[in-house]
Amino acid sequence: MSCSSTRKTEAPNSKHQITNKFQIPNSNHVTLNVYDLLGREVAVLVNERKAAGIFEISFDAASLSSGVYFSLLTDGRSVCMTKMLLIH
């Protein structure tokens, strides 16, 4: 399993869009959650069964304060965490 986070600013209204890309090698239940620096869950982006493949999930981070956040991806077998720095 692999994962990454990127910030896209392609459109005028996507200033706060964060895109998480990940690859799942086998069909399994997948969760993708976002946590703040204190470990509080601030967003649930995925909580469902996914087939094997490459996925891209975007979310609007405009409601979040500037700071450090972590996305945690689990697929039942492995865990992948990425650090995100959000500056408004």
PyRosetta script that sets phi, psi and omega in degrees:
from pyrosetta import init, pose_from_sequence

init()
pose = pose_from_sequence("MSCSSTRKTEAPNSKHQITNKFQIPNSNHVTLNVYDLLGREVAVLVNERKAAGIFEISFDAASLSSGVYFSLLTDGRSVCMTKMLLIH")
pose.set_psi(1, 139.0)
pose.set_omega(1, 176.2)
pose.set_phi(2, -133.2)
pose.set_psi(2, 154.5)
pose.set_omega(2, 179.9)
pose.set_phi(3, -152.6)
pose.set_psi(3, 157.9)
pose.set_omega(3, 175.5)
pose.set_phi(4, -157.8)
pose.set_psi(4, 158.8)
pose.set_omega(4, 177.2)
pose.set_phi(5, -125.1)
pose.set_psi(5, 136.5)
pose.set_omega(5, 176.0)
pose.set_phi(6, -135.9)
pose.set_psi(6, 155.4)
pose.set_omega(6, 177.1)
pose.set_phi(7, -107.7)
pose.set_psi(7, 123.0)
pose.set_omega(7, -179.0)
pose.set_phi(8, -102.6)
pose.set_psi(8, 136.0)
pose.set_omega(8, 177.0)
pose.set_phi(9, -133.2)
pose.set_psi(9, 45.8)
pose.set_omega(9, -175.0)
pose.set_phi(10, -78.5)
pose.set_psi(10, -35.9)
pose.set_omega(10, -177.6)
pose.set_phi(11, -111.3)
pose.set_psi(11, 156.6)
pose.set_omega(11, -178.2)
pose.set_phi(12, -57.2)
pose.set_psi(12, -33.7)
pose.set_omega(12, -177.6)
pose.set_phi(13, -92.4)
pose.set_psi(13, 3.0)
pose.set_omega(13, -178.1)
pose.set_phi(14, -100.5)
pose.set_psi(14, 23.8)
pose.set_omega(14, -177.0)
pose.set_phi(15, -55.9)
pose.set_psi(15, -31.8)
pose.set_omega(15, -176.4)
pose.set_phi(16, -112.3)
pose.set_psi(16, 18.5)
pose.set_omega(16, 179.6)
pose.set_phi(17, -78.4)
pose.set_psi(17, 130.3)
pose.set_omega(17, 174.2)
pose.set_phi(18, -119.7)
pose.set_psi(18, 131.1)
pose.set_omega(18, -178.2)
pose.set_phi(19, -112.7)
pose.set_psi(19, 128.3)
pose.set_omega(19, 175.4)
pose.set_phi(20, -107.1)
pose.set_psi(20, 122.0)
pose.set_omega(20, 176.8)
pose.set_phi(21, -107.8)
pose.set_psi(21, 137.5)
pose.set_omega(21, 178.0)
pose.set_phi(22, -151.2)
pose.set_psi(22, 156.5)
pose.set_omega(22, 179.4)
pose.set_phi(23, -123.3)
pose.set_psi(23, 129.2)
pose.set_omega(23, 178.6)
pose.set_phi(24, -110.5)
pose.set_psi(24, 121.5)
pose.set_omega(24, -177.4)
pose.set_phi(25, -74.9)
pose.set_psi(25, -28.2)
pose.set_omega(25, -178.2)
pose.set_phi(26, -135.4)
pose.set_psi(26, 152.9)
pose.set_omega(26, 175.8)
pose.set_phi(27, -61.4)
pose.set_psi(27, 129.9)
pose.set_omega(27, -177.6)
pose.set_phi(28, -167.6)
pose.set_psi(28, 169.5)
pose.set_omega(28, 174.2)
pose.set_phi(29, -76.0)
pose.set_psi(29, 128.0)
pose.set_omega(29, -174.7)
pose.set_phi(30, -120.5)
pose.set_psi(30, 137.9)
pose.set_omega(30, 170.8)
pose.set_phi(31, -125.0)
pose.set_psi(31, 140.3)
pose.set_omega(31, 174.9)
pose.set_phi(32, -134.7)
pose.set_psi(32, 109.5)
pose.set_omega(32, -176.9)
pose.set_phi(33, -122.1)
pose.set_psi(33, 154.5)
pose.set_omega(33, 177.1)
pose.set_phi(34, -114.2)
pose.set_psi(34, 133.8)
pose.set_omega(34, -178.6)
pose.set_phi(35, -124.3)
pose.set_psi(35, 149.4)
pose.set_omega(35, 174.1)
pose.set_phi(36, -85.0)
pose.set_psi(36, -178.7)
pose.set_omega(36, -175.8)
pose.set_phi(37, -64.2)
pose.set_psi(37, -23.6)
pose.set_omega(37, 178.9)
pose.set_phi(38, -89.2)
pose.set_psi(38, 1.7)
pose.set_omega(38, 178.1)
pose.set_phi(39, 87.6)
pose.set_psi(39, 10.1)
pose.set_omega(39, 178.1)
pose.set_phi(40, -83.3)
pose.set_psi(40, 134.1)
pose.set_omega(40, 178.2)
pose.set_phi(41, -71.2)
pose.set_psi(41, 125.2)
pose.set_omega(41, -179.4)
pose.set_phi(42, -112.5)
pose.set_psi(42, -14.6)
pose.set_omega(42, 178.2)
pose.set_phi(43, -160.0)
pose.set_psi(43, 141.9)
pose.set_omega(43, 171.5)
pose.set_phi(44, -112.8)
pose.set_psi(44, 112.3)
pose.set_omega(44, -175.8)
pose.set_phi(45, -95.8)
pose.set_psi(45, -34.6)
pose.set_omega(45, 179.1)
pose.set_phi(46, -142.6)
pose.set_psi(46, 135.9)
pose.set_omega(46, 173.3)
pose.set_phi(47, -154.5)
pose.set_psi(47, 72.7)
pose.set_omega(47, -175.1)
pose.set_phi(48, -162.1)
pose.set_psi(48, 168.9)
pose.set_omega(48, 176.5)
pose.set_phi(49, -77.6)
pose.set_psi(49, 132.4)
pose.set_omega(49, 178.8)
pose.set_phi(50, -124.8)
pose.set_psi(50, 143.8)
pose.set_omega(50, 174.0)
pose.set_phi(51, -76.2)
pose.set_psi(51, 163.5)
pose.set_omega(51, 175.9)
pose.set_phi(52, -60.3)
pose.set_psi(52, 141.6)
pose.set_omega(52, 179.0)
pose.set_phi(53, 154.8)
pose.set_psi(53, -172.7)
pose.set_omega(53, 179.5)
pose.set_phi(54, -108.6)
pose.set_psi(54, 132.9)
pose.set_omega(54, -175.8)
pose.set_phi(55, -129.7)
pose.set_psi(55, 154.0)
pose.set_omega(55, 177.4)
pose.set_phi(56, -134.7)
pose.set_psi(56, 118.9)
pose.set_omega(56, -178.3)
pose.set_phi(57, -119.6)
pose.set_psi(57, 124.1)
pose.set_omega(57, 178.2)
pose.set_phi(58, -109.2)
pose.set_psi(58, 148.3)
pose.set_omega(58, 173.1)
pose.set_phi(59, -144.1)
pose.set_psi(59, 153.3)
pose.set_omega(59, -178.9)
pose.set_phi(60, -89.0)
pose.set_psi(60, 115.0)
pose.set_omega(60, -177.6)
pose.set_phi(61, -95.2)
pose.set_psi(61, 16.4)
pose.set_omega(61, -177.3)
pose.set_phi(62, -61.7)
pose.set_psi(62, -30.0)
pose.set_omega(62, -178.3)
pose.set_phi(63, -80.9)
pose.set_psi(63, -8.7)
pose.set_omega(63, -179.8)
pose.set_phi(64, -90.8)
pose.set_psi(64, 146.5)
pose.set_omega(64, 176.0)
pose.set_phi(65, -74.1)
pose.set_psi(65, 158.7)
pose.set_omega(65, 173.4)
pose.set_phi(66, -59.6)
pose.set_psi(66, 142.2)
pose.set_omega(66, 179.3)
pose.set_phi(67, 156.8)
pose.set_psi(67, -168.7)
pose.set_omega(67, -179.6)
pose.set_phi(68, -99.3)
pose.set_psi(68, 133.1)
pose.set_omega(68, 179.1)
pose.set_phi(69, -132.3)
pose.set_psi(69, 159.2)
pose.set_omega(69, 178.4)
pose.set_phi(70, -127.5)
pose.set_psi(70, 136.5)
pose.set_omega(70, 171.0)
pose.set_phi(71, -103.3)
pose.set_psi(71, 132.5)
pose.set_omega(71, -177.7)
pose.set_phi(72, -118.4)
pose.set_psi(72, 116.7)
pose.set_omega(72, -179.5)
pose.set_phi(73, -109.0)
pose.set_psi(73, 127.4)
pose.set_omega(73, 175.3)
pose.set_phi(74, -129.6)
pose.set_psi(74, 144.8)
pose.set_omega(74, 178.4)
pose.set_phi(75, -128.3)
pose.set_psi(75, 21.0)
pose.set_omega(75, -179.7)
pose.set_phi(76, 89.9)
pose.set_psi(76, -23.8)
pose.set_omega(76, -179.9)
pose.set_phi(77, -118.3)
pose.set_psi(77, -33.1)
pose.set_omega(77, -177.0)
pose.set_phi(78, -139.9)
pose.set_psi(78, 166.9)
pose.set_omega(78, -178.6)
pose.set_phi(79, -129.5)
pose.set_psi(79, 138.7)
pose.set_omega(79, 177.5)
pose.set_phi(80, -134.0)
pose.set_psi(80, 127.4)
pose.set_omega(80, -179.5)
pose.set_phi(81, -121.7)
pose.set_psi(81, 136.0)
pose.set_omega(81, 174.4)
pose.set_phi(82, -125.2)
pose.set_psi(82, 146.7)
pose.set_omega(82, 179.6)
pose.set_phi(83, -97.1)
pose.set_psi(83, 137.3)
pose.set_omega(83, 179.6)
pose.set_phi(84, -126.3)
pose.set_psi(84, 134.8)
pose.set_omega(84, 175.6)
pose.set_phi(85, -109.1)
pose.set_psi(85, 117.6)
pose.set_omega(85, -178.0)
pose.set_phi(86, -108.7)
pose.set_psi(86, 120.6)
pose.set_omega(86, 178.5)
pose.set_phi(87, -124.9)
pose.set_psi(87, 121.5)
pose.set_omega(87, 178.4)
pose.set_phi(88, -90.0)
pose.dump_pdb("model.pdb")
